[in-house]
Amino acid sequence: MTTVSRQSRHSVPHGCFFLALLAVLGQADLESKAHGQDMTVPNETPVRATERQVTGAPHGHILTNFGAWSADGEWIVYDVRSDPAGSVFDGRRIERVRVDSGKVETLYTSTDGACCGVVTASPVDDRVVFIHGPENPTPDWSYGAWHRRGVVVRAGAPGEAVNLDARDLSAPFTPGALRGGTHVHTFSGDGRWIAFTYEDHVLAELGDGDGHDLNQRNIGVSVPTGPVTVGRDHPRNHDGSHFTVLVTRTVNHPRPGSDEINRAFEDGWVGTSGYVKPDGTRQRRAIAFQGQVVADDGQAVSEVFLVDLPDDLTVRGDGALEGTATARPAPPRGAVQRRLTFTTDRKHPGIQGPRHWLRSSPDGSRIALFMKDDAGVVQIWTISPNGGRPRQLTHNNDDVASAFTWSPDGRWIAHAMDGSVCVTDAGSGKTWRLTDKSEEASAPRPEACVFSPDGKRIAYVRPVAEQGQTWNQIFVLTLEGTGS
């Protein structure tokens, strides 16, 4: 494959020496736009950014918002869904591209009418995990939120997919198996546990009536204590390599003004190894997520929630891990869910802005999210996993325009804004433009802006028009010292 390159005219800060540079060059940040100054980084900045297109095939390329890089930083994984946002689940391949050469390898091709997509890579080895739709779909079992599963493939053994989460659709159900579909799977920092969102086929079939739990989105986790084997009394049952449970708790009808939620979604692991509690002990694993509460006035509002996870997810709590014919699977013993933000009284309550997954700093001390300021501009905010008031990080004139990731050292947050890829200093909140501003037709896509494992590159997607067609293509921004 031919690798296409283009050099950005802007200079950008990078690496461990960025902090000192920003102290000197802070007048060039995007925040200065509020004072009528130009939104460019000065030419004398001694670090430059090179933007390079690394895919070019005439089909779609969709990055997941997190985990797009292989553990060694040499490859980017993606799927080939056809529409720009990836909302049409029609991809049949999981691929990876070698960043230095543009070489493309197919990791998996689905068969029997199934589609696949939303791939993320392990941070420690060559595994990838992604959504797999139903084989031989039928009118009563086609692709949907409760008809999908996670599968794992190793780059060293392409095409050999292993089901992650078991499915059991016939009561009595099997502990360690679920009864529906999983979505957007992400590895924990040590690569051992995998989190995802979930919806339940058994409850969806019961509809919206009374006398049973409703099908609602929740967060689940798969742990390597399997395999889990289920019966074959339903044609859509299948075994799984991991023991899988739900870890969040929702209710059918949250009480207005309470901490009850009817939806848990857009989750992210807290820290690469958890976070430190106020008493100095470490919570080894926790997940931040958006939870939908009901305000006193009846308005649905998305707030930040967190669930602390026990070391053992296989122990029953106050309900059956596997659920019942009328009740959703219950969290394991020791899973503690709590609300972190209380924004229903703000002018613009709740989480706002482009669709994004909550992401914490690598040390777990801060969880980043988007909310509007009082002027209605989408800004980056952070909150401690221990609670407290959210801190407004950015004060820009333009909305944050994409999902985001933190750099591995926790100093930067990469995102799109105002037609450019940008980084925000996680300390000062200053935002720096990394690429030239683009018109909407070629601007960075909002779905992903992902730091590499070494923090020196950012992967993202732009639409590229060639020969009368426009396809998403993957670009990489490399942050380079000029040797000054």
N, C-alpha and C positions, 0 to 999 in steps of 0.2 A: 504494500500500500504506500502511496506517496504521502508524505507528511507535509502539510501546508503550514507555513509559519507567517506570523505578522508581528512586528515589533511595536509595542506600545510607546507612545511619545512621552508618557508620564513616568516619573521616578517614584519609587515607593520604598518605605522602610521595611526591613526584614531581619529575622534572626535575633539572636540574643543581644545584639548591640542596638536594636531598634529604639529602646527606651530613651537613651541619651540623644539620639537623633531627633526624636519627636519633641523633646524638651526645647531644642533649638529651633525646630522648623514648625512648631505648632501653629504659627499664623497661617499655614497653608491648608489647614484641615477644612472639611466641608462645613463645619460649624461657622466658619468665617463668612459664609454666604449671608448669614443674618446681618452682617455689618456691611454688606454690599461689596465684598471682596470676591475675586475670581476663585472658582472652585477647582484649582489645579495645584499640583505639587511642584515646587520650583525646580527648574532644570539643574540647579546646583546640588540637588540631593544626591549623595554618593551611592545610591542603590537604585537599580532599575528593574522594571518588570517586563518580561517578555511573554506575550500572548501567542500561543501556538495551537492551531487546529490539529487534533490528533486522530479524528475519524473523518471519513469522506464518502463512505458507501451510501448509495441512494436509498436509504430507508431510515426509519426513526431510530434515535438513540436516547434512552431515558435513564437518567441517573437517579438513584435513591438519595434522599436528603442526608444520609449518614452512612458511613461504612462503604464508600465507593472505591476505596483504594485497597489493594492487596496489602498484606502485612509487611511485605518487604518494600512497598512503595513503588514497585516497578510496573504494576498493571492497574487499570481502572476497569471495574466490572459494570455492566449495564444490560438493559434489555432492549428489545427492538419494537416496542409498541408504536403504532403508526401515527397517532395524533400527537400534537405538540405537548399537551399536558399529561399524556399517558392515561387519560380517563377512559379510553376505550381499551379494554383488556383483550387485545388481539395478537400479542406477541407470541412467537413460537420458539424463540431462541434466547438463551442467556450467553452473552459473549464477554470477552475481555480484550482490551487493547493494550499493547506494550507501549508505554509512554515515550520511550526514547526512539523507537523505530516505527511506530504506527502498525506493527504486526497485530493482526486480529486472530483470536482463537475462539472457537465455539466450545463452551463448557457443557451445554445441554440443549437438546432439541426435543420438544414435546411431540407426542404422537396421539393418535386416536381422537383427534378433534379437540384435545386439551390445549390451553394456552398457559403461558408462564410469564412472570415478570417480578419487578420490585426486588432486585437482588442486593444483598449486602454481604460484605466479606468479613471473615474472622480477623481480629486484630493480632492473632498469634500463630496462625498456620494457614494452609491453603484451602480451607473450606469456604464455601459460599452457601447462603440460604436464601430461598426465594419462594414466592407464591406459585402454587401449581393448581390450575383449575381442573374440573372433572374430565376424565376420559369418557369418550362416548356419551357426550351430553344429551340429555333428553328434555322434553318440555318441562317435566317436573324436577329435573336436576341439571340445570344449566349453571354457568358461572354466576356467582353472586356472593354476597358477604358471608353467608353461612354455608357455602358450598365450595370451599377452597381449603388448601392445606399448605403447610410448610414442608419443603424438601431440602435436603442438604446434598451438595456435590463437592467433591474434592477436585481441585484443578489438576492434580496428578492422575485422576481417574475420570476424565470427562465422560459424560453420558450416564454415569452410574449414580442414579438418584436414590436417596434413602428417605422415606417418610419421617419427618420429625415428630409430629403430633399424631397420636392414634385417634381414631374416630369410632365411637360405638353409638349407634342410633336406636338400639333396642333395649328396653328395660328388662331386667335390672342392668344398669350401666356399669362400666368398669372404672375403678379408681385409676387415675393416671391417664385416662382418655377423655376427650371432650366430645361434644355432640353437634359440632357445626364447622365453622371456618375460621382460619387464622390469616393474619395480614400484617405486612410491614414488620418483618422479623429482624431483630438487632441483637448482636452478641454483647454480653457483658464484657467489662474490661479485661478479664482473664480468659475470655473466649469459652467459658464453660456453660453458662446459662444463656438462654435465648428468650427475649421478651417479644410480645406481639399484641395486636388487638384482636378481638374475638367477637363473633356473633353466633347465636345458637339456633340450629335448625329445628330442634324439637319444640322450642318455645315459639319460634316463628310460625310453625304449622298450627299452633293453637290460636293464633291471631291476637286481637287486642281486647278480648273479653276479660271478665273478672274471674277470680278463683284460681289464678296461676300467675307465675312470674312472667313478665313481658320479655321479649327478646330485646336486649339492650347491649350496646357496645361496652365491652369490658377489656381489661388488660390481663393477659396470661403470661406464664413463664414455663418453659420446658427445661428440665434438668437431666443430666446424664446418669440417672439411676435406673433407666429402663434396661431392656426393651419392655414395651407394654403390648401384650397380645390380647386381641378381642375376638369375640365370636363372629361367625359368618352368617348370622341369621338376618342380616340386611345387606343388600348388594353393594352399598356404599360404605360399609365398614372397612377399616384397614388398620393394621398394626402401626406402631410408632417406635422410633429408636429411643425416645426420651419419655420421661414421666412428666405429664403436662397438667397444670392446674390454672384456675383463675385466681388472681391475687387481689382484685378490687371487688368492692361491694356496691351495687346499685339497688335502688328501690323503684317500684312502679311509679309512684307519685310523690316526689319530694315535698316535704312540708315547706311552705314559703318561709324564708328567713333562716332555715336550718342549714346544716352542713351535709344533708342528704343529697345524693346525686342520682340522676337517671341516665348518665352516660359517662364513660371513662375512655379517654382517647388521646392521641398525639403524645405518646409516652417517650421517655428517655431515661437511660440509666443515670444514676447520680454518681459522678466521679468514676475514675477507672478502678477504684477500690473502695467505693462508698464515701462516707463523710464522717467528720468528727462531731460528736454530740456536745452539748454544753458541759457535761461532766468530764469531758476528755476522753471518753471511750469512743471506739470506732464502730459505726454501723456498717457492716461489710457490704451489704447490698441493699439498695433502695431504688425505687423507680418514681420519677416525677411524671405527672400526667395532667391533662386538662380534665376537670370534672364539671359537669353542667349542673348548677344549682338553680333554684327558683327564688328570686328576690321577693321581698315583702309585697311588691306590687304585681307579682305574678310573672315578671319578665324572666326568661331563661338567660343565664349568665354563665360564661365559662371562667372558672377560677383555677388556680394552681393547687394541686393536691400532691401528696406524696404517700407512698406505701413503703414502710420498712419491712424487709423480708427476713424471715428466720433462716437459719442455716439448713434446716430440713423442711422441704415443702411437701413431704409425703404424709405428714401427720394430720389427721382430720381435726378440724376446729369445731365450730358449733353447728355445722351442717355437712352434708355429704360432699366430699371433693368432686364426685362424679355427677352430682345433681340427682333429681328425681324426674318423674314424668311431668311434673308441674312446677318444679323449682330449678333455678339455674345452679350450676356448680358453685359450691361455697369455697371461700378462701381457706388455706391451711391454718393450723394453729400457729399463732405468733405473728401473723401478718397484721400490721397496724396501719390503718389508713387515717390520714389527717389532712385538714385543709390548711394551706399556707397563706392565701391571699383573701382579702375581704374588700372587694371593690364595688359593691352594689350601690354605694352612695356617691361614687365618682361621677363627674359630668359624662364621661364615656366609660361605663362600667365594663369590667371583664377583659379577657384577652381579645385583642383586635388585630387586624392586619392580614397579610397573606397567610395561607395555610402553612403552619409550621409545627414542628415537634419540639417540645421543651428539651433543652440541652443544658447540661451542667458543665461548669469548668472542670478540667481534669482532676483537680484536687477535691472536687465535690463541695466546695465552700459556697458556690453561687449557682443558682439556676436562672438561665436567661429565658426571656419571653418577650412578646410584643404586646404593648398597650398603646392607646392613643393618649397624648398629652391633652391639656385643656383646650389647646388650639385645634385639636382633631388630627394631629400628625402622628403617624405610627412610629413609635420610638422603641429602642431596646431598653428593657428594664431587667433588673436582677433581684433575686430574693434568696436568702439563706435557707437551706433545708431545715434549719431549726426554727424558722418563722421570722416574725418581725415585719417591718414595713418594707415594701418594695422600693428599690432605689432606681430612679430614672438615670440611665447611663448616657444615652445620646440626647442631644438637643438640636437636631437638624431641622431644616425647613422642608425636607422631602421625606416621604414615607419610606421606611424600610420596605424592600420590594421582593424579598425572597426568603426561603428557609435559610438557616445559617448553621455554621459549625464553629467551634473554638479551635484555636491552634493548640498543639500538644503541650506547649509550655504555659497555656492559660492566659497569654498576654493579648491575644487578638481574637476578634470575631469576624469571620468572613461572611459577606452577604452582598446582595445586589441593591442598588439604589440609584435612582435618577439616570437609568440607562448605562450604568457602569458596575463592574465588580469593585467592591470596596472592602476595606478592613476598618474595624473600629477598635481603638485602644481600650482594652477592658479595664484599665485603670482610670484614665482621664475622660473617656467617652468621646474623644475626638475621632472623627471619621475621615479616612483618606481614600481618595479615588485611585484605583489601580489601573483602570483602562479608560481609554477615551469614551466619552459619552456617545451612545449609539441611539439611533432612532428606534422606535418600538419594533419595527419589522426585523431588526437584527440585534436587539438588546438581549442581555443574558436572561435566560428563562428563570421563573420564580421557584422552580421545584427544588433546586439543589445548588449549594455553593460549599464545596467540601475540601477542607484542608487535608493534605497528605500526611502520612505518619511522621515525617521529619519536619513538618511545618514550613517547608520551603516552596510548596506548590499548592495551587487551588484548582480544583476541577469544577467545571460548570458546563452548561449547554447554551448554545446560541442557534437560532434558526439560520440556515444558509440556503440561499436561492441559487440553483444551478439548472440550466437548460429547462426553464419554465416550471420547475418544481422546487418546493422548499422542504427541507428536512432538518430535524434537530441534529446537530453535530456537537461532539464533545471537544471542549477547549481546555487547555491547561495554562495557567499563569504561573510562570517561574520567577521567583524573586532572586535577583542576582546582585552581588557586589561588583562594583566597577573597578575595584583595585586602586581607588584614589588614595 
